[in-house]
Amino acid sequence: MKVVMLRIIVVAALAFGFAGEMSAKEWRGLMPLRSTREDVEKLLGEPPPPPQDETRVYTLNKGRSIYFVDEGEVYIVYAEDLFEGPRQCLNTVAEGTVLMIQVTPKTKRPISDFVIDDKKFRKFDPSDPSNLGYEAYLNEEDGMIVRAFKSSVDQIVYVASALDKPQCPSYYENLEGLVHIMVCGLSLRFDEYGDIAFSDEKARLNNFAIQLQSQDGARGYILVYAGQKALFAEASTRGNRAKSYLLNVRKLPIDKVVAIDGGYRESFTVQLLIAPKESAPPIPAPTLDPSQVQIIYEKKRRSRKVKQIESSTRRTCVWSNLAGE
């Protein structure tokens, strides 16, 4: 009888453990509170330094790692004696234990790819102010949060499952805050313009430079959206041109300006933003999927004859105006 009861207890324990493994969400085999920095670096290697193009400005430390993989950007937080939340966890978990995995995907996918069981996911609005097109879904049982903009997923966060969370409850007190996005207030929109001539853009950039020079603790962001009909790499090219002007002509420090390719909108748009240096970069809000965009790989050049005619016409008009005609 005792043997039978012992078998029942063992089977029940195994079943409970298996259920816990199955309910916890994982990313490439990594799970918060079950994986460590060693597991991460076995899979991804040591975290790389910040990108040379300064699309992401940050410093690495023992409390976090940032990776750039085919899927997108991966941000991982560890339990370390560095931050208030993780420090409290050191009473119950070892240093280097993974607390959170945040994935920002390169390719937009519909929310339906992730939120399969409506009964498990609780919907909420993560933006401030609200009703801007963002939505988020929290699955506390499995430890997963999915955020989307206009039904396209822009962030997936893996946290401890309900079964594991008691090991470090302080870090997971505000799960909604992990995907919170302040659209207004975090950065100041200094200026916005469309596809204007570079000579006109320089005047806007001059004003931008003056404002940045007067604020020691601020960083300027040039957020560029290509239009629905765009040249190849137009957003990054135009953003880097504006950045180069601010660095080389206006002599701003290299860490003072960041250019960001924002994706695509109905029309070409440049936003000049100012934010505190210690804050996260502004999050682009494209309104078009790349599949909706017509890419032009080579700009048509006007023939030499056409250029000569246009030049002659301009000279004629100038002389006519000077003659008072």
VEXDREN-2710 file (C-alpha; in Angstrom, 1 decimal):
% VEXDREN-2710
k/r/px/py/pz
1/MET/0.0/0.0/0.0
2/LYS/2.8/2.3/0.9
3/VAL/4.6/1.5/-2.4
4/VAL/1.4/2.4/-4.3
5/MET/1.0/5.6/-2.5
6/LEU/4.6/6.6/-3.1
7/ARG/4.2/5.9/-6.8
8/ILE/1.1/8.1/-6.9
9/ILE/2.9/10.9/-5.1
10/VAL/5.9/10.7/-7.5
11/VAL/3.7/10.6/-10.6
12/ALA/1.7/13.6/-9.3
13/ALA/4.9/15.5/-8.6
14/LEU/6.3/14.8/-12.1
15/ALA/3.0/15.8/-13.7
16/PHE/3.0/19.1/-11.7
17/GLY/6.5/19.8/-12.7
18/PHE/5.8/19.0/-16.4
19/ALA/2.7/21.2/-16.3
20/GLY/4.9/24.0/-15.0
21/GLU/7.4/23.6/-17.7
22/MET/4.7/23.6/-20.4
23/SER/3.0/26.7/-19.0
24/ALA/6.1/28.9/-18.9
25/LYS/6.8/30.8/-22.1
26/GLU/10.3/30.6/-23.5
27/TRP/12.4/32.3/-26.1
28/ARG/14.8/30.0/-27.9
29/GLY/14.9/27.8/-24.8
30/LEU/15.5/30.7/-22.4
31/MET/13.0/31.3/-19.6
32/PRO/13.0/34.0/-16.9
33/LEU/14.0/32.7/-13.4
34/ARG/15.0/29.3/-15.0
35/SER/17.9/30.5/-17.2
36/THR/21.1/32.3/-16.4
37/ARG/23.6/34.6/-18.1
38/GLU/25.7/31.5/-18.8
39/ASP/22.8/30.0/-20.7
40/VAL/22.3/33.2/-22.7
41/GLU/26.0/33.4/-23.7
42/LYS/26.1/29.8/-24.7
43/LEU/23.3/30.5/-27.1
44/LEU/24.1/34.0/-28.3
45/GLY/27.7/34.7/-27.2
46/GLU/28.8/37.8/-25.3
47/PRO/26.7/40.9/-26.0
48/PRO/28.1/43.1/-28.7
49/PRO/29.0/46.8/-28.3
50/PRO/26.5/49.5/-29.4
51/PRO/26.0/49.8/-33.2
52/GLN/28.5/52.1/-35.0
53/ASP/25.6/53.9/-36.7
54/GLU/24.3/55.0/-33.3
55/THR/20.8/53.9/-34.0
56/ARG/20.9/52.6/-30.4
57/VAL/22.9/54.4/-27.7
58/TYR/23.5/52.6/-24.5
59/THR/26.1/51.2/-22.1
60/LEU/26.5/47.5/-21.2
61/ASN/26.7/46.3/-17.6
62/LYS/26.2/43.1/-15.7
63/GLY/22.5/43.8/-15.2
64/ARG/21.6/43.6/-18.9
65/SER/22.5/42.4/-22.3
66/ILE/21.4/43.6/-25.7
67/TYR/21.6/41.4/-28.8
68/PHE/20.8/42.0/-32.5
69/VAL/19.6/38.8/-34.1
70/ASP/17.7/38.0/-37.3
71/GLU/14.5/38.2/-35.4
72/GLY/15.2/41.7/-34.1
73/GLU/16.6/43.3/-31.0
74/VAL/16.7/41.3/-27.8
75/TYR/17.1/42.9/-24.4
76/ILE/17.7/40.7/-21.4
77/VAL/17.7/41.8/-17.7
78/TYR/19.6/39.8/-15.0
79/ALA/19.4/39.6/-11.2
80/GLU/22.3/41.7/-10.1
81/ASP/23.3/44.0/-7.2
82/LEU/22.7/47.0/-9.5
83/PHE/19.0/48.0/-9.5
84/GLU/16.4/48.1/-6.8
85/GLY/14.1/45.4/-8.2
86/PRO/16.8/42.9/-9.1
87/ARG/18.7/43.5/-5.9
88/GLN/15.7/42.4/-3.9
89/CYS/15.6/39.2/-5.9
90/LEU/19.1/38.2/-4.7
91/ASN/17.6/36.9/-1.5
92/THR/15.9/34.1/-3.4
93/VAL/17.7/33.7/-6.8
94/ALA/21.4/33.6/-7.8
95/GLU/23.2/36.5/-9.5
96/GLY/23.0/36.3/-13.2
97/THR/19.5/34.7/-13.2
98/VAL/17.4/35.9/-16.2
99/LEU/14.5/38.1/-15.0
100/MET/13.1/39.4/-18.3
101/ILE/13.6/38.9/-22.1
102/GLN/12.2/41.7/-24.3
103/VAL/12.1/41.1/-28.1
104/THR/11.5/44.0/-30.6
105/PRO/10.9/42.2/-33.9
106/LYS/12.2/43.4/-37.2
107/THR/9.2/42.0/-39.1
108/LYS/5.7/43.1/-38.1
109/ARG/3.4/40.2/-37.4
110/PRO/-0.3/40.2/-36.6
111/ILE/-1.4/40.0/-32.9
112/SER/-3.2/36.8/-33.7
113/ASP/0.1/35.0/-34.1
114/PHE/0.7/35.4/-30.4
115/VAL/-2.6/35.8/-28.7
116/ILE/-4.2/32.5/-29.4
117/ASP/-6.2/31.9/-26.2
118/ASP/-8.3/34.9/-25.4
119/LYS/-9.1/33.5/-22.0
120/LYS/-5.5/33.6/-20.9
121/PHE/-4.6/37.1/-22.2
122/ARG/-5.9/40.3/-20.6
123/LYS/-6.0/43.3/-22.9
124/PHE/-5.0/46.8/-21.8
125/ASP/-3.8/50.1/-23.3
126/PRO/-0.1/50.6/-22.7
127/SER/0.2/54.2/-24.1
128/ASP/0.1/57.5/-22.4
129/PRO/-1.9/59.3/-23.5
130/SER/-4.3/56.5/-24.4
131/ASN/-6.2/55.6/-27.6
132/LEU/-3.3/56.1/-29.9
133/GLY/-3.5/52.8/-31.6
134/TYR/-1.5/50.7/-29.2
135/GLU/-2.8/47.6/-27.4
136/ALA/-1.2/45.1/-25.2
137/TYR/-2.1/41.6/-23.9
138/LEU/-0.9/40.1/-20.7
139/ASN/-0.7/36.4/-19.9
140/GLU/0.3/36.2/-16.2
141/GLU/-0.1/32.4/-16.1
142/ASP/2.5/31.7/-18.7
143/GLY/4.6/34.9/-18.3
144/MET/4.1/36.7/-21.6
145/ILE/3.2/40.2/-22.6
146/VAL/2.6/41.2/-26.3
147/ARG/2.3/44.8/-27.4
148/ALA/1.0/45.9/-30.8
149/PHE/0.5/49.1/-32.8
150/LYS/-2.4/49.1/-35.1
151/SER/-2.7/45.3/-34.7
152/SER/1.0/44.7/-35.7
153/VAL/3.2/43.4/-32.9
154/ASP/6.1/45.7/-32.0
155/GLN/7.3/44.1/-28.7
156/ILE/7.1/40.7/-27.0
157/VAL/8.2/40.4/-23.3
158/TYR/8.9/37.1/-21.5
159/VAL/8.6/37.2/-17.7
160/ALA/8.3/34.7/-15.0
161/SER/5.3/32.4/-15.0
162/ALA/2.8/32.5/-12.2
163/LEU/4.4/29.3/-10.9
164/ASP/7.9/30.8/-10.7
165/LYS/7.0/34.4/-9.8
166/PRO/7.0/33.9/-6.0
167/GLN/10.8/33.5/-6.2
168/CYS/11.1/37.2/-7.0
169/PRO/7.7/38.9/-6.6
170/SER/9.1/42.5/-6.2
171/TYR/10.4/42.6/-9.8
172/TYR/7.0/41.5/-11.3
173/GLU/4.8/43.8/-9.3
174/ASN/3.9/46.0/-12.3
175/LEU/3.9/43.8/-15.4
176/GLU/2.0/46.4/-17.4
177/GLY/4.7/48.9/-16.8
178/LEU/7.2/46.7/-18.7
179/VAL/5.5/47.6/-22.0
180/HIS/4.3/51.1/-21.1
181/ILE/5.0/53.7/-23.7
182/MET/4.9/57.5/-23.2
183/VAL/4.2/58.9/-26.6
184/CYS/3.9/62.5/-25.3
185/GLY/6.1/63.9/-22.5
186/LEU/9.1/61.6/-23.0
187/SER/10.4/63.6/-26.0
188/LEU/9.7/67.1/-27.3
189/ARG/8.8/67.3/-31.0
190/PHE/10.8/70.4/-32.0
191/ASP/9.9/70.4/-35.7
192/GLU/8.3/68.4/-38.4
193/TYR/8.5/68.8/-42.2
194/GLY/8.1/66.9/-45.4
195/ASP/10.2/66.4/-48.6
196/ILE/11.7/69.9/-48.8
197/ALA/14.8/71.1/-50.5
198/PHE/18.1/70.6/-48.6
199/SER/18.7/74.3/-48.6
200/ASP/15.4/74.8/-46.8
201/GLU/16.1/71.8/-44.5
202/LYS/19.4/73.4/-43.4
203/ALA/17.5/76.3/-42.0
204/ARG/15.3/74.0/-39.9
205/LEU/18.4/72.1/-38.8
206/ASN/20.2/75.3/-37.8
207/ASN/17.3/76.1/-35.4
208/PHE/17.5/72.5/-34.1
209/ALA/21.2/72.8/-33.4
210/ILE/20.8/76.1/-31.5
211/GLN/18.2/74.5/-29.3
212/LEU/20.4/71.4/-28.6
213/GLN/23.4/73.5/-27.8
214/SER/21.4/75.3/-25.1
215/GLN/20.5/72.0/-23.4
216/ASP/23.5/70.1/-21.9
217/GLY/21.5/67.1/-20.8
218/ALA/19.5/66.6/-24.1
219/ARG/20.0/64.5/-27.2
220/GLY/18.5/65.3/-30.6
221/TYR/16.8/62.6/-32.7
222/ILE/16.2/62.8/-36.4
223/LEU/13.3/60.4/-37.1
224/VAL/12.7/59.9/-40.8
225/TYR/9.8/58.1/-42.5
226/ALA/10.0/57.3/-46.2
227/GLY/6.9/57.8/-48.2
228/GLN/4.6/55.2/-49.9
229/LYS/6.7/55.7/-53.1
230/ALA/10.3/55.8/-51.9
231/LEU/13.9/55.5/-53.1
232/PHE/15.9/52.5/-51.8
233/ALA/17.1/53.3/-48.2
234/GLU/15.7/56.8/-48.5
235/ALA/14.9/57.2/-44.8
236/SER/18.3/56.2/-43.6
237/THR/20.1/58.2/-46.3
238/ARG/18.2/61.4/-45.6
239/GLY/18.5/61.0/-41.8
240/ASN/22.3/60.5/-42.1
241/ARG/22.6/63.5/-44.4
242/ALA/20.9/65.7/-41.8
243/LYS/23.0/64.2/-39.0
244/SER/26.2/64.8/-41.0
245/TYR/25.2/68.5/-41.4
246/LEU/24.7/68.9/-37.7
247/LEU/27.9/67.2/-36.8
248/ASN/30.2/68.6/-39.5
249/VAL/28.8/72.1/-40.1
250/ARG/27.1/72.9/-36.8
251/LYS/29.8/71.1/-34.9
252/LEU/27.5/69.3/-32.5
253/PRO/29.2/66.4/-30.4
254/ILE/28.7/63.0/-31.9
255/ASP/26.7/61.7/-29.0
256/LYS/24.3/64.7/-29.3
257/VAL/22.5/63.5/-32.4
258/VAL/21.0/60.2/-33.5
259/ALA/19.3/59.5/-36.8
260/ILE/16.6/56.8/-36.9
261/ASP/15.0/55.1/-39.9
262/GLY/11.3/55.1/-38.9
263/GLY/9.9/53.0/-41.7
264/TYR/7.2/54.2/-44.0
265/ARG/4.2/56.6/-43.9
266/GLU/1.9/57.8/-46.6
267/SER/4.2/60.7/-47.3
268/PHE/7.9/61.5/-46.6
269/THR/8.2/62.9/-43.1
270/VAL/11.0/64.2/-40.9
271/GLN/10.5/64.7/-37.1
272/LEU/13.1/66.5/-35.1
273/LEU/12.8/65.4/-31.4
274/ILE/14.6/66.4/-28.2
275/ALA/14.8/64.0/-25.2
276/PRO/16.9/63.6/-22.1
277/LYS/20.1/61.7/-22.8
278/GLU/19.3/59.1/-20.2
279/SER/15.9/58.3/-21.6
280/ALA/15.2/55.6/-24.2
281/PRO/15.2/56.6/-27.9
282/PRO/11.8/57.6/-29.3
283/ILE/9.9/54.6/-30.8
284/PRO/9.0/55.0/-34.5
285/ALA/5.3/54.9/-35.4
286/PRO/5.1/53.9/-39.1
287/THR/1.7/53.8/-40.7
288/LEU/2.5/51.6/-43.6
289/ASP/3.8/48.0/-43.9
290/PRO/6.8/47.6/-46.3
291/SER/4.5/45.4/-48.5
292/GLN/2.4/48.6/-49.1
293/VAL/5.4/50.6/-50.4
294/GLN/6.8/50.9/-53.9
295/ILE/10.6/51.0/-53.8
296/ILE/12.5/52.8/-56.5
297/TYR/16.1/51.4/-56.8
298/GLU/17.5/54.1/-59.1
299/LYS/16.5/57.7/-59.4
300/LYS/15.9/58.7/-62.9
301/ARG/18.5/61.2/-64.1
302/ARG/17.6/64.1/-66.3
303/SER/19.5/64.2/-69.6
304/ARG/22.3/66.8/-70.1
305/LYS/20.2/68.5/-72.8
306/VAL/17.2/68.9/-70.4
307/LYS/19.5/70.3/-67.7
308/GLN/20.9/72.8/-70.2
309/ILE/17.4/73.9/-71.3
310/GLU/16.3/74.3/-67.7
311/SER/19.5/76.2/-66.8
312/SER/19.0/78.5/-69.8
313/THR/15.4/79.1/-68.8
314/ARG/16.4/80.0/-65.3
315/ARG/19.0/82.5/-66.6
316/THR/16.4/84.1/-69.0
317/CYS/13.9/84.5/-66.2
318/VAL/16.4/86.1/-63.9
319/TRP/17.5/88.6/-66.5
320/SER/13.9/89.4/-67.4
321/ASN/13.1/90.1/-63.8
322/LEU/16.1/92.3/-63.4
323/ALA/15.2/94.2/-66.6
324/GLY/11.8/94.8/-65.1
325/GLU/9.9/92.8/-67.7
END
